Amino acid sequence: MTLHTASLFQTAPAGESVMMHFTAPVRGGDVLDLWLRPAKGSQRSRLLVELGDIRREIEGGASDDFQRQTCRLEQSGEARLSYDPATTELSLAYVYTPASVMEEGIRLLFTTERNHNEGRRFPLHLQPPFGWMNDPNGLFERDGVTHAFFQHYPHGKRWNTMHWGHAVSRNLVDWVHLPIFLDPPAHMLADDRKVGGAFSGSIQPQADGSVSVFFTDRDDDRAPRMEWQMGASSRDLLTASPAEPLLTDAPPIEAFGRDLRDPYVFRGPDGLWKMLLGGADAKGGLVLLYESEHAEGMADWRFVGAIHAEPSSPSLPVECPCMVPLTGEGEGLFVLIFGLIGYRDGPTRRRNLSFALTGRFDGRSFEPIARQELDFIADAYAFQGFVHGEHGPMGLAWAANWTDFFKDRDFPSAMAFPRRLVWQGGALLTPPVETVAELRGPLLTESPAALAEGVALPAGLGEILIELAEPGAPFQLELDHPTHRLALIGDGASLELLFEPPGARVVPRYATPVSNLSRLRVFVDVGLVEIYADDGRRCGTKRIDSDEPVRAVRLASGTAASARVFALRPARALPHLETQMSAERAGEE
């Protein structure tokens, strides 16, 4: 990506208020997105764009949150943007060229200290260049390009009114960031007391080149149902049509709860559109099935029934259900994946677990034949699956857990590596996609003896591959971190991540039963570790709340038949503002 940095300065003529200015090179036909709101005590926000002899004033109305204002720039040159901070707050500005944005992404012009991503964490993984991220949404692949949308709040690194972010990739590891795709309704942004926004959903490509967009519109003040299922369409994958309600009523289920969310739409084996939704009744979580014969799925949805019940006491709702057909040995089978928000596992104290059920689906009912946890550590949540043209059935998960989130603290996060869905030997394996090998740099060692002594990880980024001398042999792999104790331990009967952060907070036990463990593959990022045992038969993802990298890795006990450690390169860089901090200091003088 070509980086376009902005210069920012202020002027204070005698008798006038301080004006903030920044300049940036632009191209004719560029689209400029700005997020404005009135400063405290003001009713309107205003920003002036000057480009050559063109002067355009952009005005925003009364609002408690930042709202998007968009203009097209008709000529190339140095654009100058000015605003009065006494009346106007600016949170975010970027520009993009529609004809080339899929290859080069947005060019970031302005962020604030509150929402800017400095890039200290997660250099290997998909993360937003600004603001908050959670659930992956709308995953699909077309013409070799994978589109990943995600839950997003652009103006701070804490959960707030939900938007949809958007990124694309040709290899599933290097991502290009595109314009924000979905905004919440203006009335929700205008009133800071309102909670909700454009919640999770899915996207289905259509034969005419457009896509159908499905999402939950949530307004906690709306009665009788706070969550509606919405439909929209897009041709350019940059903007969406106005959304229309598809479902506004609860299903005809006795004692159905207040949650009905996260529409996952796909073609069923009978050729009809199917929609899965998560919810709950008085007995526990439910995966609900609707279907439609409408050509694009934009109308005529009818309730079929609950295809899965997850008993719990107290009743807990299902979130983010998805269903994907398997291939290979799994031909004819489907995997149903969902999260159970609020779940507490008593013996281990883990929370908010995700489950994968493999079984048979005839379009109206689901018969499970196998069940497993998706991630034994549970920092891989809201997994959304889809069928990729090259990699087959696969999906993406948010690499975090709600139990670690506090409303009054910043919470930077990322997506876990994309995982394949493979049915093999009567079990579901979820190994990373093969293209993660494109991140490999120099081979640091292929000597088990060297790994036993310890191998330093340049910049804290590494991939460790170990084959044990005997299946099920005990071992301990230590990750040297300056503030956290991290060790992966196998005792022949279980695989456990020993995780001891600083402080006195009670930490869950992250362990899974496993026998005859033979192979380990561990990816180390700054702030994140991913573990794949026996080609993805057991997987674990752990977010580390630290900007400090892992310094080295060591096989402290056990014997390896083979061991390799690779240095890893960062994924494609975020669109940073290199002059951001110095520019802000200049504005304070």
LINCOR-V259105 format. One record per residue. N is the residue number from 1. RES is the residue in one small letter. SS is DSSP state (hx for helix, st for strand, lp for the rest). Layout:
n->[N N]
res->[RES RES]
ss->[SS SS]
This chain:
n->[1 2 3 4 5 6 7 8 9 10 11 12 13 14 15 16 17 18 19 20 21 22 23 24 25 26 27 28 29 30 31 32 33 34 35 36 37 38 39 40 41 42 43 44 45 46 47 48 49 50 51 52 53 54 55 56 57 58 59 60 61 62 63 64 65 66 67 68 69 70 71 72 73 74 75 76 77 78 79 80 81 82 83 84 85 86 87 88 89 90 91 92 93 94 95 96 97 98 99 100 101 102 103 104 105 106 107 108 109 110 111 112 113 114 115 116 117 118 119 120 121 122 123 124 125 126 127 128 129 130 131 132 133 134 135 136 137 138 139 140 141 142 143 144 145 146 147 148 149 150 151 152 153 154 155 156 157 158 159 160 161 162 163 164 165 166 167 168 169 170 171 172 173 174 175 176 177 178 179 180 181 182 183 184 185 186 187 188 189 190 191 192 193 194 195 196 197 198 199 200 201 202 203 204 205 206 207 208 209 210 211 212 213 214 215 216 217 218 219 220 221 222 223 224 225 226 227 228 229 230 231 232 233 234 235 236 237 238 239 240 241 242 243 244 245 246 247 248 249 250 251 252 253 254 255 256 257 258 259 260 261 262 263 264 265 266 267 268 269 270 271 272 273 274 275 276 277 278 279 280 281 282 283 284 285 286 287 288 289 290 291 292 293 294 295 296 297 298 299 300 301 302 303 304 305 306 307 308 309 310 311 312 313 314 315 316 317 318 319 320 321 322 323 324 325 326 327 328 329 330 331 332 333 334 335 336 337 338 339 340 341 342 343 344 345 346 347 348 349 350 351 352 353 354 355 356 357 358 359 360 361 362 363 364 365 366 367 368 369 370 371 372 373 374 375 376 377 378 379 380 381 382 383 384 385 386 387 388 389 390 391 392 393 394 395 396 397 398 399 400 401 402 403 404 405 406 407 408 409 410 411 412 413 414 415 416 417 418 419 420 421 422 423 424 425 426 427 428 429 430 431 432 433 434 435 436 437 438 439 440 441 442 443 444 445 446 447 448 449 450 451 452 453 454 455 456 457 458 459 460 461 462 463 464 465 466 467 468 469 470 471 472 473 474 475 476 477 478 479 480 481 482 483 484 485 486 487 488 489 490 491 492 493 494 495 496 497 498 499 500 501 502 503 504 505 506 507 508 509 510 511 512 513 514 515 516 517 518 519 520 521 522 523 524 525 526 527 528 529 530 531 532 533 534 535 536 537 538 539 540 541 542 543 544 545 546 547 548 549 550 551 552 553 554 555 556 557 558 559 560 561 562 563 564 565 566 567 568 569 570 571 572 573 574 575 576 577 578 579 580 581 582 583 584 585 586 587 588 589]
res->[m t l h t a s l f q t a p a g e s v m m h f t a p v r g g d v l d l w l r p a k g s q r s r l l v e l g d i r r e i e g g a s d d f q r q t c r l e q s g e a r l s y d p a t t e l s l a y v y t p a s v m e e g i r l l f t t e r n h n e g r r f p l h l q p p f g w m n d p n g l f e r d g v t h a f f q h y p h g k r w n t m h w g h a v s r n l v d w v h l p i f l d p p a h m l a d d r k v g g a f s g s i q p q a d g s v s v f f t d r d d d r a p r m e w q m g a s s r d l l t a s p a e p l l t d a p p i e a f g r d l r d p y v f r g p d g l w k m l l g g a d a k g g l v l l y e s e h a e g m a d w r f v g a i h a e p s s p s l p v e c p c m v p l t g e g e g l f v l i f g l i g y r d g p t r r r n l s f a l t g r f d g r s f e p i a r q e l d f i a d a y a f q g f v h g e h g p m g l a w a a n w t d f f k d r d f p s a m a f p r r l v w q g g a l l t p p v e t v a e l r g p l l t e s p a a l a e g v a l p a g l g e i l i e l a e p g a p f q l e l d h p t h r l a l i g d g a s l e l l f e p p g a r v v p r y a t p v s n l s r l r v f v d v g l v e i y a d d g r r c g t k r i d s d e p v r a v r l a s g t a a s a r v f a l r p a r a l p h l e t q m s a e r a g e e]
ss->[lp lp lp lp lp lp st st st st st lp lp lp lp lp lp lp st st st st st st st st lp lp lp lp st st st st st st st st lp lp lp lp lp lp st st st st st st st lp lp st st st st st st st lp lp lp lp lp lp st st st st st st lp lp lp lp st st st st st st st st lp lp lp st st st st st st st st st lp lp lp lp hx hx hx hx lp lp st st st st lp lp lp lp lp st lp lp lp lp lp lp lp lp lp lp lp lp lp st lp st st st st st st st st st st st lp lp st st st st st st st st st lp lp lp lp lp lp lp lp st st st st st st st st lp lp lp lp lp lp st st lp lp lp lp st lp lp lp hx hx hx hx hx lp lp lp lp lp st st st st st st st st st st lp lp lp lp lp st st st st st st st st st lp lp lp lp lp lp lp st st st st st st st st lp lp lp lp lp lp lp lp lp st st st st lp lp lp lp lp lp lp lp lp lp lp lp st st st st st st st st lp lp lp lp lp st st st st st st st st st lp lp st st st st st st st st st lp lp lp lp lp lp lp lp lp st st st st st st st st st st lp lp lp lp lp lp st st st st st st st st lp lp hx hx hx lp lp lp st st st st st st st lp lp lp st st lp lp lp lp st st lp lp st st st st st st st st lp lp lp lp st st st st st st st st lp lp lp lp lp lp lp st st st st st st st st lp lp lp st st st st st st st lp lp lp hx hx hx lp lp lp lp lp lp lp lp lp lp st lp lp lp st st lp st st st lp lp st st st lp lp st lp hx hx hx hx hx hx st st st st st st lp lp hx hx hx hx hx hx lp st st lp hx hx hx lp st st st st st st st lp lp lp lp lp lp st st st st st st st lp lp lp st st st st st st lp lp lp st st st st st st st lp lp lp lp lp lp lp lp lp st st st st lp lp lp lp lp st st st st st st st lp lp st st st st st st lp lp lp lp st st st st st st lp lp lp lp lp lp st st st st st st st st lp lp st st st st st st st st st lp lp lp lp lp lp lp lp lp lp lp hx hx hx hx hx hx hx hx hx lp]
